Amino acid sequence: MTLFMMNTEKEGGWMHPVYELWQPPEVNTQASVEWWDSMAADFAEHERPDLNNSLALRLMQREAMVTNGGRVLDVGCGSGRFSVVLAEMGADVTGVDISPKMIDYAQKAAAGLSAQFYAEDWHALGLAAKAWEKSFDLVLAHMTPAVMSAETFMKLSQASRGWCLMVKPARRTNSVYDELNKLVGAPADTKALDETIAYAFSLLWDAGFSPRLEYDQQVWNSHKPLDKAVLQYTKRIESFHELDERQKNSIKDYLEAKAENGFVNETTYTTIVATYWQV
């Protein structure tokens, strides 16, 4: 396999062209943490994943990715929804997320289970320092922006000694968020999400792996109080695009005009793409 040679020989040898193409966007880390912290309570209330509503769990079951006593790394674990289910299936789960509040909810949800959580930025986390290289039977990255570059993607395989499963939304349209991005001149995130699938497949295929893809069409509806919507949309955009006070006020004004009975409603259409492979 040449996968890890691509990573270690970048300075003096051949580097896969995807490394140049798939670079992390400029991120305001503090705004990102504040955005995810503000979402933590909502995420903790999300529907529990099961075989009916989760493509990821169906794939895990079908391919026997989770075994009793097997080690699982949940990258971008959020409030621990998947971590808890995997721990209940008998796995020893480690979860990481950039949001301390998400980690707080995860720890509470997994109390009494074989699960431990760390408030860590996957972009900066050193696998060797954690002794996490080749340490997990399954590495899961489910709907997380923690994987947004070739470097952060390659870490999934570097941490695994068995399976990797990355689930991402693609071909996404958002009835509110897309309009807000246009309003303040911020780039839409759809192009980057779509490119992620192609870049990931190219890296794995050229490394000699046999990545598989499966798809699920979904429609999401959100219903947020106006004040929470203003905070969360502003922090979300500010994570990747610098905003001045005029632009922040424009977001607030737009959402106030959009609100119905004090709530902002959004509909999102997306294709969920699961990429999975063995190392």
C-alpha positions in Angstrom: 0.0 0.0 0.0 1.2 3.5 -0.8 -1.4 5.4 1.3 0.9 6.5 4.1 3.9 7.1 1.8 1.9 9.8 0.2 1.6 11.5 3.6 5.2 11.1 4.7 7.0 11.9 1.5 5.2 15.2 0.7 8.3 17.3 1.2 10.9 15.3 -0.7 9.0 12.9 -2.9 5.8 12.3 -4.9 2.6 13.6 -3.4 -0.8 12.7 -4.6 -2.3 15.7 -6.4 -5.4 15.5 -4.2 -3.3 16.9 -1.3 -3.0 20.2 -3.2 -6.6 20.2 -4.2 -8.2 19.2 -0.9 -7.0 21.8 1.5 -8.8 22.8 4.7 -10.6 26.1 4.4 -9.6 29.0 6.6 -11.5 28.4 9.9 -12.2 30.7 12.7 -11.8 28.0 15.4 -13.3 30.0 18.2 -16.4 30.8 16.2 -16.6 27.2 15.2 -16.4 26.0 18.8 -19.1 28.6 19.8 -21.3 27.5 17.0 -21.1 23.8 17.9 -21.5 24.6 21.6 -24.7 26.5 20.8 -26.0 23.4 19.0 -25.1 20.9 21.7 -28.4 20.8 23.5 -30.3 20.4 20.2 -28.0 17.6 19.1 -28.6 15.8 22.4 -32.3 15.7 21.6 -31.9 14.2 18.1 -33.4 10.9 17.3 -31.4 7.9 18.4 -29.7 6.2 15.4 -31.1 2.7 14.6 -31.3 0.3 11.7 -34.3 2.1 10.3 -33.0 5.6 10.2 -29.3 5.2 9.8 -27.4 4.0 6.7 -24.2 3.9 8.8 -25.6 1.4 11.3 -27.0 -0.8 8.5 -23.6 -0.9 6.9 -21.9 -1.6 10.2 -24.3 -4.5 10.9 -24.1 -5.9 7.3 -20.3 -5.8 7.2 -19.8 -6.9 10.9 -17.7 -3.8 11.6 -18.5 -3.7 15.3 -17.6 -6.7 17.5 -17.9 -7.3 21.2 -14.8 -5.7 22.8 -13.7 -4.1 19.6 -12.3 -0.6 19.7 -14.1 2.2 17.9 -13.0 5.8 17.3 -15.9 8.2 16.8 -14.4 11.3 15.1 -16.6 14.3 15.5 -18.8 12.4 17.9 -21.0 15.4 18.8 -23.3 14.6 21.7 -22.4 10.9 21.6 -25.4 9.5 19.7 -23.5 6.9 17.8 -20.9 6.4 20.5 -23.7 5.3 22.9 -25.3 2.9 20.5 -21.9 1.4 19.6 -21.0 1.0 23.3 -24.3 -0.7 23.9 -23.4 -3.1 21.0 -20.3 -4.1 23.1 -17.7 -1.9 21.6 -15.1 0.1 23.6 -15.7 3.6 22.2 -13.4 6.6 22.1 -15.1 9.9 21.0 -13.5 13.2 20.0 -15.1 16.5 19.2 -14.0 20.1 19.1 -17.0 21.3 21.2 -16.6 20.9 25.0 -20.4 21.2 25.4 -20.9 18.4 23.0 -18.4 16.3 25.0 -20.3 17.1 28.2 -23.5 15.7 26.7 -21.7 12.7 25.4 -20.2 11.8 28.7 -23.6 12.1 30.4 -25.3 10.0 27.7 -22.7 7.2 28.0 -22.5 7.0 31.7 -21.9 3.5 32.8 -20.8 2.3 29.3 -17.4 1.5 27.9 -16.8 4.9 26.4 -14.4 7.8 26.9 -14.5 11.3 25.3 -12.0 14.0 24.6 -12.6 17.7 23.6 -10.0 17.7 20.8 -9.7 19.3 17.4 -9.2 16.4 14.9 -7.2 18.8 12.6 -4.5 19.3 15.2 -4.7 16.0 17.1 -1.5 13.9 16.9 -2.3 10.2 16.6 1.2 9.2 17.7 1.0 11.3 20.9 -2.3 9.6 21.8 -0.9 6.2 20.8 -3.9 5.9 18.4 -2.1 4.8 15.3 -3.4 1.4 14.0 -5.4 1.1 17.3 -9.1 0.9 16.3 -11.1 -1.8 14.7 -13.5 0.8 13.3 -12.9 4.5 12.7 -16.2 6.4 12.2 -16.6 9.9 10.8 -20.3 10.5 10.7 -21.6 13.8 9.2 -18.7 15.7 10.7 -16.7 18.7 9.4 -13.7 17.4 11.3 -12.8 15.7 8.0 -12.3 18.5 5.5 -8.9 18.0 3.9 -6.7 15.2 2.6 -4.7 15.3 5.8 -7.7 14.9 8.1 -9.2 12.2 5.8 -5.9 10.2 5.8 -5.9 10.2 9.6 -9.0 7.9 9.6 -7.0 5.1 7.9 -3.9 5.8 10.0 -5.9 5.3 13.2 -7.6 2.1 11.9 -6.5 -1.6 12.0 -9.8 -2.7 10.4 -12.7 -0.7 9.0 -13.2 3.0 8.2 -16.6 4.5 7.6 -17.1 8.1 6.5 -20.6 9.5 6.0 -21.1 12.9 4.4 -23.9 15.0 2.9 -23.6 15.9 -0.7 -25.7 17.7 -3.4 -27.2 19.6 -0.6 -29.6 22.6 -0.9 -30.7 24.6 2.1 -33.7 26.9 1.9 -32.3 29.4 4.5 -28.5 28.9 4.9 -27.8 29.1 1.1 -29.6 32.5 0.9 -27.7 33.8 3.9 -24.4 32.9 2.3 -25.4 34.8 -0.8 -26.5 37.8 1.3 -23.1 38.2 2.9 -21.0 37.0 0.0 -19.9 33.8 1.6 -19.1 30.8 -0.5 -21.6 28.0 -0.6 -20.4 24.8 1.1 -22.0 22.5 -1.5 -19.0 22.4 -3.8 -16.6 21.4 -1.0 -18.9 18.7 0.2 -19.3 17.2 -3.3 -15.6 17.3 -3.9 -14.9 15.5 -0.6 -16.5 12.3 -2.0 -14.4 12.4 -5.2 -11.2 13.3 -3.4 -11.6 10.5 -0.8 -12.3 7.9 -3.4 -9.3 8.9 -5.5 -6.9 8.8 -2.5 -8.2 5.3 -1.5 -8.3 3.9 -5.0 -4.8 5.0 -5.9 -3.5 3.6 -2.6 -4.8 0.1 -3.6 -7.9 0.0 -1.4 -11.3 -0.9 -2.7 -13.6 1.8 -1.3 -17.3 1.2 -1.6 -20.1 3.8 -1.8 -23.7 3.8 -0.8 -26.3 6.5 -0.9 -29.5 7.6 0.9 -31.8 10.5 -0.1 -32.9 12.6 2.8 -35.0 15.7 3.6 -34.3 17.5 6.8 -36.6 20.1 8.4 -35.5 22.4 11.2 -37.6 24.6 13.4 -35.7 27.1 15.5 -36.6 30.0 17.8 -35.6 33.2 16.2 -32.9 34.2 18.7 -31.3 30.8 18.5 -31.4 30.9 14.7 -29.7 34.3 14.6 -26.9 33.0 16.8 -26.4 29.7 15.1 -26.5 30.9 11.5 -24.2 33.8 12.3 -21.6 31.5 14.1 -21.9 28.9 11.3 -21.1 31.4 8.6 -18.5 33.2 10.7 -16.6 29.9 11.2 -15.5 30.1 7.5 -16.1 33.7 6.4 -15.3 36.9 8.3 -18.3 39.0 9.0 -18.5 42.7 9.9 -21.3 44.2 12.0 -23.3 45.3 8.9 -23.3 41.7 7.6 -24.3 40.3 11.0 -27.2 42.8 11.1 -28.2 41.7 7.6 -28.4 38.1 8.7 -30.5 39.1 11.7 -32.8 41.3 9.5 -33.2 38.4 7.0 -34.1 35.9 9.6 -36.5 38.3 11.4 -38.3 38.7 8.0 -38.3 35.0 7.4 -39.6 34.0 10.9 -43.1 32.7 11.4 -44.6 33.0 14.9 -41.1 33.6 16.3 -39.5 30.5 14.6 -37.3 30.1 11.5 -38.1 27.0 9.4 -35.6 25.5 7.0 -35.8 22.5 4.6 -32.7 20.8 3.4 -32.5 18.3 0.5 -29.4 16.1 0.5 -27.8 12.9 -0.7 -26.1 11.0 2.1 -23.0 9.3 0.9 -21.3 6.5 2.9 -17.7 5.7 1.9 -16.3 2.6 3.6 -13.2 0.5 3.3 -10.8 -1.8 5.1 -7.2 -1.0 5.8 
